[in-house]
């Protein structure tokens, strides 16, 4: 394999951890009342959808206890 003969200076990596910028990021914009209301409505819609799907899906997840689940054909009843 090819090897480099000269040493590779990795000092810049160590200096990168110590570097501090003197430029402050701009302040975050505050959300308006409409944006807060919209986010709340979207969150409530998602939660209501999950709860509704759970409520409507519960009968499908529960085991059948009724004897009507076993079907008999009319031919077997006429013997």
C-alpha distance (Angstrom), angle and dihedral (degrees) to the residues before:
residue distance angle dihedral
X1 . . .
X2 3.74 . .
X3 3.81 114.7 .
X4 3.75 126.9 -165.7
X5 3.76 113.8 -122.8
X6 3.81 99.2 -161.4
X7 3.80 120.2 70.7
X8 3.76 116.0 -105.8
X9 3.79 112.3 -128.9
X10 3.79 108.9 -130.2
X11 3.77 94.9 171.3
X12 3.80 91.3 105.3
X13 3.82 89.5 64.8
X14 3.80 91.3 55.3
X15 3.80 90.5 47.1
X16 3.81 91.3 52.0
X17 3.82 90.7 67.4
X18 3.80 91.6 54.3
X19 3.80 96.9 46.6
X20 3.79 115.6 112.4
X21 3.74 121.8 -173.5
X22 3.77 121.1 -133.2
X23 3.82 91.4 -153.5
X24 3.79 114.1 95.0
X25 3.81 118.1 -147.0
X26 3.78 116.3 -114.8
X27 3.81 115.5 -93.5
X28 3.78 116.8 -96.2
X29 3.76 116.8 -102.0
X30 3.77 114.8 -114.9
X31 3.77 116.6 -118.8
X32 3.77 115.5 -110.8
X33 3.78 122.5 -123.9
X34 3.80 90.0 -104.5
X35 3.79 92.1 54.1
X36 3.80 91.9 49.0
X37 3.81 91.2 48.5
X38 3.80 91.4 47.9
X39 3.79 92.9 50.4
X40 3.79 90.3 47.7
X41 3.81 92.1 50.9
X42 3.79 91.9 48.7
X43 3.80 90.5 49.9
X44 3.79 92.4 48.1
X45 3.81 90.8 48.1
X46 3.80 91.9 52.8
X47 3.81 92.7 47.1
X48 3.81 91.8 46.5
X49 3.80 90.2 50.5
X50 3.78 92.2 51.9
X51 3.80 92.9 46.7
X52 3.81 91.6 46.2
X53 3.78 92.8 50.0
X54 3.79 89.5 49.8
X55 3.81 92.4 49.9
X56 3.81 94.0 47.2
X57 3.80 92.2 42.0
X58 3.79 96.7 51.9
X59 3.84 95.1 83.4
X60 3.80 89.6 54.1
X61 3.80 91.3 51.2
X62 3.79 96.7 47.9
X63 3.83 118.0 88.9
X64 3.80 116.5 -109.8
X65 3.80 112.3 -108.6
X66 3.78 98.1 175.5
X67 3.83 119.7 104.2
X68 3.81 88.8 -139.3
X69 3.79 88.4 80.2
X70 3.81 91.3 80.4
X71 3.79 109.2 74.9
X72 3.79 124.3 -151.1
X73 3.74 123.4 -161.1
X74 3.79 120.8 -129.8
X75 3.79 91.7 -122.1
X76 3.81 92.0 63.8
X77 3.84 90.8 50.8
X78 3.86 94.3 55.1
X79 3.82 97.3 61.0
